[in-house]
Amino acid sequence: MNSSLKGCRIVLADDHAVVRLGFRLLLEGAGAIVVGEASSGENAVRCYSELLPDVMVMDVSMPGIGGLAALERLRTAHPAARVLMLSAHNDAVVPVRALRLGARGYLCKRAAPDEFLRAVTQIASDNRYLDPELAQEVALAQLSGTTSPLETLTEKELAVFMQLAQGRSVNNVAEDFFLSPSTVGTHLYHIKQKLNVQNAAELTLIAVRSGLIEV
């Protein structure tokens, strides 16, 4: 079924070791070769640059800069990179952003193993892939423009929002993104204005309700 994965070199980026193991077993069973693993956004970018795999399978929610910011850095350094983004949720906001940033495909982690292999096979064959359960929602989101207050955030604001919502400090985020704390503070001000929130707890609540972070 997945003979086109035979010999395909893949890097896995997910902060859960047991998840990476599950993916590794599925991929190796289909003939692919997992050449590297990463557990943070920064490690994912570094791992890709060192190994130059055929496909990168990367989770949206990871420590450090996270999957979306890592995708942006990766595609800037390697425009031809084939990346399949994974997420534990099925909100339309993040898939639209990921595809806009250059991901070749997007799959919800709740998908069946066969669907995961089908997605990787499509990306390895230089085709695009979108989780069937998300396709209609994503299409509607792109047609209507705004489906969520989060859609009003810029790419940088969304990346900062996801980190702050996970409880990281302004200084931590500034360090991860190579920004000054005052610049991150400015992003935070705009995020609060756009989302109409007052504090970090409310940011976290929005992130959880939108499925952007796991609880």
N, C-alpha and C positions, 0 to 999 in steps of 0.2 A: 504493500500500500504506500509506504513512504520510502521507496527505493531511491528517490531523488535526494534523500538525506544522507545516503552512504558517503562517508568521507567528509561530510560538511563540518567545518570547524566552527565551534560555537563558544561564546563566553556568556556565563550566567551571572546576573547581578540582582541579588535579593538579600536582604539582611537576615533572613531566616534560614539557617543551615539545613533544617529538615526539608524546607521547600526546595532549596537548590538540589538536595539529594534526590528528591522525587523527580524533578525535571531531568537531572542527569541520567537516572535510570531509564526514563521514558526515551530520551534522546539517543542514548547509547544502544538501547534495544532496537531503535529504528536505524542504526548504522552510523549515526553522527558521532563526532568526537568533541567532547567538552574540553577545550584547551585551557580554560581559566575560569575563576570565580571571583566575584567581588561582593562586598557587603555594605558599600556606601557609594554615594554619587561620585565622589572624587576617585575612589578606587576603580570604579567602573570605567571612567574616562582614561585613567592611567593604564588599566588592564587592556582596554581596546587598543590604545596607541602602541603598546608593547607587542601585542599578539596579532593584531590585524585579522580578526576572525572573519568568516563569511557572514555570520549573523550574531548580533548581540541581543539577548533576551533580558530585558531590564524592568524591574518593578518601579512603579511611580513613587511609592512611599519608602524612602530609605534615609538613614542618618546622613548628616552633613548637608550638602546642597540639594539632595533629593534627586529623584529620577528625571523630572522635567528639566531642571537646570543642567543636569548632567547630559541629557539629550541635546540641549542647546549648544553646550560646549563641544560635545562630540561631533555634531554635524558641522560646526564651524571649522574644526580642525580636520575633519574627514567627511567632506560633503557626500561621498558615495556610500557612507556607512548604512548598512541595512539593520534597522533596529525594530524589534517587536516589543512594544510596551505592554506591561501587565499591570492589572490593578485588582484590588479586592472588591471594588464597587462598580456599579453600572450607571453612574451619573454621566450625563452627556458633556459636561463642561471640560473635564480633563481629556477625554478622547479627542475632542475638537482641538484643544491646545496642542496635544501631542502630535496630531497629524499636521497641524500648522507649523510645528517646529521641525518637521521632517521625518517623523517616525514612519516606517513603511507599513506598520500594522499595529493593531490594538486589540487585546484580548482580556476578558474578565477572568480572574483566577477560578471562578466557579465553573468554568467550562469543563467539559469532559476531556479525559486524556487524549482521545482521538482528535478532538477539535484543536487541542494545543499542538499536536504534531502536524495537523493540517495547516495551522497558522504558520509554524516555523518553515514548513515545506514551501508555502507560498512566498514567504519573505526570501528564502534561500534561492528561489527561482526568479527573484527580482520582480515579483508581483506584489500588489498591495493586498492587505487583509484587514477586515473589520469584523469583530465579533457579531454574528448574525443577530443576537439579542439586542445589540446596541445600534445596528445600522439605521433603523427607522428614526430612533431618537436623535442620533447624530445628524442625520439628514435634515430633520425638522429644526434642530438647533442652528444649523448653518443657514437654513432658509429664513428663519424668523429673526436671527441675529442674537437676541438676548433671551436666555432661558433661565438665568440665575443671576443674582447680584454679583456673583464671582466673575461672571463674564465681563463685567465692567473693569476688572483689574487688568493692568498691563502684564506682560509676561514676567517682568522683574517683580512687580507687586505680588503676583500669584505665588512666585517662588518664595519670596520673603514671608508672605502670609502663611504658607504651608509650614515653614520652619518655626515661626512664632507660635502658631497654633499648637505645635507639638511641645511647647514649653521652653523653647530655647530663648536665650536672652538676646537683646539687641547687639551686645558686644560679640556674642558667639556667632550670630548671623553675619555681622560685619566681617568677622575674620574669615568665615567660610566663603563669602562672596567677594572678598578683596575690596570691600567698601569701607568708608569711614562710618563710625557709629551715628554721626549726624545724618548721613545719607540714608541709612537704614531707618533712622527716626523719622525722616521726611516721608519715606515710603510708608511707614506705619501710620503716620498722620493721614495720608491719602487713603490708605486701606480703611481706616476707621471712618473716615468721611463717606466713602463710597458704600460701605457695608452698614453704616449707621450703628456702630458698636462703640462701647466705652472702654473695654478692658480686655486683657488677654483671655480671661475665662470665656467671654462672649465669642472671641475669635475661635477658640477651641470648639465651642458648641456648634458654630456654623460649619467648621471643618468636619466634625463628626456627623452632623445631619446631612451634609453633602457627600459623605462617604470618602472624603479626602484623606482622613487618617483613621487607622484601625484602633478600636478600643478593646 
